[in-house]
Amino acid sequence: MVTKIKTKTNTTVNSCTPVSCTCEELWSVSQQFCLKRLSEEVSANSYNFVDSYSVRARRIAGTYARFYLETEENGDPSKKGRFYWMALGAFASKTVACTLEHPTVRLGRFPNDLIVTASDWFGQGNFWLFQDIAGWHHYYSKFGSEVFFKCMSKRNTNTLVPEIKSAIYKADWAKDSLSKINNLRSNEFIKKGFDEVKKFENARLKNNKLKAQYQNLLIIAEHEQGEILQPLIYEGWRNRREIDSMGLFSWLAPNVALFFTSDCSTNTERYISHAPEGTVVYDYDSRMTWINQVAKKFHGLMQTETTYMETQLRTMAGWYNKADRWVNFN
């Protein structure tokens, strides 16, 4: 089990602009945003991370939704749709929140202690995926595409300003996580994924915008599944054992499905993507087969039921500053 502690994220970064600050200092601004979003202020410029993993997941879902809707700080409503993966990410993080709130994961202990750490690795994966992907989107949104691509290769948790570097290395699971996810450095998926964001912004024809959106969706999915979640949580032997055990106890465990609703479930089949039979969640190729199906269904719903989908996203967007629970069940 990972020991859960409240960590002060004493985050004060002087006002930075691309003219006055280095790439590393600008990355510190974006990382500060990610840290603060999962924290509550306890005194002037001093923050404690939210204790509840499910509340964190709902804040994450809310932030992703806000990025898609362009209602996040520095958002540009005229460019709504450019951060396409973030809309799917909102539904995914909501699903994580619902899983963490499920009695099996929250409270259950099975023979041989098979599921006791499930809430930890769900929480770990969601926390560090957010620190990664929200940082990229915040930077692009705040500083623009030209500065983003110029400074993309400079992102590295080891080169953040001292206050932010200290805060992120004190975060939950930091010692175990950061080396596995390459200290949040860039890779080919990030470059290609944000190339599609830029294509969307520059496209005039709707079909070209739709193509850029779908490519962004698939490429960022490869990044978050292969570069972040696979090495971070799915390679651990104990995590794999727990996933297998949750299959054995499937009558108690959460369903492996993604619901396109702000609620934890729905009886409307067109808003559900079930994992195909035989899916091995911790196997990257097996998991990606399902995720590609999720992406296809999501993309279809975003075109045919836009009002419904964006209503769900607006509901989730309201969770970005959800209060921590006073009773911690994690």
N, C-alpha and C positions, 0 to 999 in steps of 0.2 A: 504493500500500500504506500502511496505517496502521502507524506505528511502535509496537511493543508494548513497554511499559515496566512495571516494577513500581512501583506508586504506593503510598506510605504513606497509609492511611486512618485517620489518628490520630483515633479517634472516642471522645470522652468527653463524654457528656451527663449532667448531674446528674439524679437521680431526679425524674421529672415525674409529676404527677397532674393530672386536669382541674381540680382545685380550686386548685392552686398555680402552674400554668403556663399560658401563652398558647397559642392554637391553633398558632402558628408553632413554639413550643418543642416541643409535642407532635408536630408533623409531623417535627421533627428527630429525635425518638426513633424514629419509624417508618423514616425514611430511614437512620438509623444501622443499624437491623436489616438493611435491604436491602444496605447496603455491606459489613457484617461477614459476611453469609452467603456472599459471594463472595470472601472474604479469609481469609488465615491469619495468626495472631498471630505476630509475630517478636520482640516484646519487650512489656513492660507497656504496654497501651493503644496499641500501634502495630501496624498490619496491612499486609500486602502483598496486593494482588489476586492471586488464583489465576491462573497464567499460561495454563494450557491452556483453550482455549475449550470443548472437549468436556467437560472436568471441570466447568467453570462450568455448562454446559447440564445436566449430570446433577445438580449441586447444586440448580439451579433446579427441575428435575423433582421432586426429592425434597422441596423446600420446598412446591411446589404441592400435592403429594400429602399432605403433612402438614397443610396448611391444610384440605384437603377432609376428611381423616380426623379433624380436630380434635385432632391430636397435637402441633401446633406450640405454642410458648409462648403462653399465654393461651387455648388452645383449650377448647371446651366440648363434650364428647362427647354431651351431651343434644341438641345442635343440629347434629349431623352431617348434612351434605347441604345446608346453607345456602350454602356456598361452592362451588357446583356447577361453575362454569367451571374452577375450579382442578383438578378431576379431569381434565377434558379437556386443560387446559393442561399437566398432567404428561405425558400421552402425547405432546403436541405437542413439548415441550422434549426429551423422550427422543428423538424423531425428529430434532430438530436435532442432538443429540449424535451420533446414528448417522450423520447426513449429514456432520458434521465429521470423523468417524473414517473416512469412505470415502476410499480412496486417491486418487480423482479430485480431491476437494476438498482433502485434506490435503497431498498431495505433487505433484499433477499440474500440468504446464504444457503447454498446447496451443499450436499455431501462433498467432502474433500476441498471445501472452500473454493469451488469452481468459479463462482461468479462474483466473489467479493470485491474484486478490483474493477469491475466493468465501468462503474461511474468515473473512475479515475482516468482510464484510457479514452473513454468518450470525451471527457472534459479536456484532457490533454490535447487530443487531436483537434478539437474545435477551437481551443484557445490559440494554439500555435498556427493553425491555418489562418485564423483571423489576423494574427500579428503579421503574417506574411501578406495575404491577399488584400486586406484593407489598406495596408501601407502602399502597395503599388497603385491602387485606385485613388487614394487620397493625394498622392504625389502628382499623378497625372491631372487630376481635377484641379488641384491648387496651383500648380506651376506650369501646366500646359504641356503639349506633346513635344515641343522642341527641347525644352529643358529636361523632360522625362527621358527622352532617348539619349540625350547628351550625358545624363547622370545615371542612367540605368545600371551600368556596370560598377558604379561606386557604392551601391548598397551593400552594407556589411555591418553586422551588429558590433564588430570589434572596432569600427571607426566612427561610431556615434559620439556625440559630445559626452563628456564624462557623466553628467547627471542622468542622461537617458540610457547610456550604456550600463550604468550601475543599476538603474531601475529594471531594465529588461533581464539582466543577469540574476536579479533577485526574484524574478517571477516564478510561478509554479512550474516545476519540471524543467527549468531552464538548463541546468547542468546536463540533464539527460537528453534534451531535445535539440538544442541549437546546433550541435555538431552533426546531428542526423539530417538536418534540413539546411546544411551548408551555410549557416549563419545568415539566412535570408538573402543570399546572393541571387543574382539574376541567372537566367538560363534561356535556352532557345525557345521554350514555350512562352515565357513572359514576353520576349521580343515579338514573336509571331502573334500572340494573343492581342497585344496592344497595337500591332500593325493593323489588325482588323478593326480596332476601335478608331484608329485614324482613318481607315478606309470608310467606315460608317459616317464619320464626320464630314468627309469630303464628297461622299456620293450624292448624286442628285436624283437618280432613279431609285424607286422603291425596291425593285428587285435586287439592285446592288447593295442597298442597305440591309435587306433581309439576308443576303448571302454573307455579308460581313458579320452580321449578328450570329448566324449559325456557326460560322467558322470560329468566332470568338468563344462561343459556348463550348465547342468540342476541344479547342486547344487549351483553354484555361482548365477544363475538366481534366485533361491529361496532366497538366501541371499539378493541380491540387491532389489528384489521386496518386500519381506516380512519384512526384518529387517531394511531396509533403506527407501525406497520410500513409503511404506504403512504408517508407523507412521509419516513420515516427511511431506508428502503432501496429501496423499489420504484420511486421516482421517479428514481433515479440512472441516467443513460444507460449508464454502464459496467456497473452491476449488471444492467440489462436486457440488455445485450449478452452478458454472461456466462450469464444464464439461457437466452437463445436458443442460445448455443453449447453449453450442456449438453444441449439438445435434439438438436443436430446430432450430438453424441457420446453419444447415449443408451445405446449399448451399453457405455459405460464409466461413465456418470454414475449417481448414485443414482436409484432409482425415485421418482416423485412419488406417494406413497401414505402413509397413516398407518396404523400397525399398533397395534391395541389389545392390546399385550403389553408386558412390561418388556424383552423382547428386541428386537433390531433388525429381526427379520423373523419371519414365521410362514407355514406352508403351509396354515393353516386359514383359508379364505376369509371366513368370517363375522366374523373379527377384523381384516379389512383394509378400508380405504376407499380405493379408487383414484380419482385425479383423473379426471373425465370427459374423453373424447377431445376435443382442441381447447382444453383449459384453458390460458389465458395467465396464468401465475402472477403476473406483475407488474401485471395489469389487475385493479383492485379488484372490479368486478362479476363478472368471470369467476371470480376466486378465491373470491368469496363464494358463488357457485353451488355450488362443491364443498364449501365449509365448512358450508353449510346441510345438505348431504347427510351430512357427517361428524357434525354435531350430531345429526341424526335417528338415525343408526346408533348413535352413542354412547349416546344417551338410551335407545334400545331395549335395548342390552346392559346398561346399568345397572339396568334393571328385570327383564330375563329371566335375566341371568347375573351377578347381584349378587356372589355369592361369588367367582367367577372375576375379575371386574373389580377388586374391592377387594383380592384377593390380589395382583394386579399392582401396584396402587397402594401396598400395604404394602411390596412389594419396592423400588419406586422411592423410597419415603419414606426408606429406609435410606441413600440417596445424599446426603442434605442436607449432610454434612460430609466428603464424599469427598476423599481426599488429592490434592493436585496431582501431576501427572506430573513425574518428574525430567528427562525429555527432552521438550522443547517442540516439537511438530511443526507448530504453527500457522504 
